[in-house]
Each structure stands twice: as C-alpha cells, then as structure tokens.
Amino acid sequence: GKSLMLRIQGLEYMNDDPSEVDVLYVKVEEVGGEGRLERLCEAVVDLFADEGLLLSKVKQPLATLMKW
C-alpha cells in the first residue's frame, strides 16, 4: 500500500524525422531508490514473456509511452 514516487524526464522520440515518430520514451527514476520500480518492471517483463508477448527480454532503462 505504499506509493511509488517517480521522477520522469527527457521526453525523446525514436526516429530521425519527427514527423514519422512511432515511439516516445522518457527516463524514469525511482525517488528513494528502494528498487521497487525495477522489481515491478521485471515482474511485468516476466509476465509478458511467460505469455509469449515478447520477442526477447531486453534490459533497458526505458519506459515506452506510446507506440503505434
């Protein structure tokens, strides 16, 4: 029941041409550094992998905001 405080910064996009953007991403950092965000992300990745929804498990400090 404890809140997870995050610091989000640096909105970026994946593409050389801003008019052709498919993915936006930000740097996300846990405030307090207890490792809860990393554990949450690992649990989500494991769940998606177990369900066959990932091509591979890639460990990157990115959070995808939009992808279309």
Residue pairs with C-beta under 8 A, 6 or more apart in sequence:
4 30
4 36
4 37
4 40
5 30
5 31
5 32
6 28
6 29
6 30
6 31
6 37
7 28
7 29
7 30
7 31
8 26
8 27
8 28
8 29
9 26
9 27
9 29
10 26
10 27
11 24
11 25
11 26
12 24
12 25
12 26
13 21
13 23
13 24
13 25
14 21
14 22
14 23
14 24
14 25
15 21
15 22
15 23
22 67
22 68
23 64
23 66
23 67
24 64
24 65
24 66
25 62
25 63
25 64
25 65
26 62
26 63
26 65
27 61
27 62
28 37
28 61
28 63
30 36
30 37
30 38
45 54
45 57
48 54
49 57
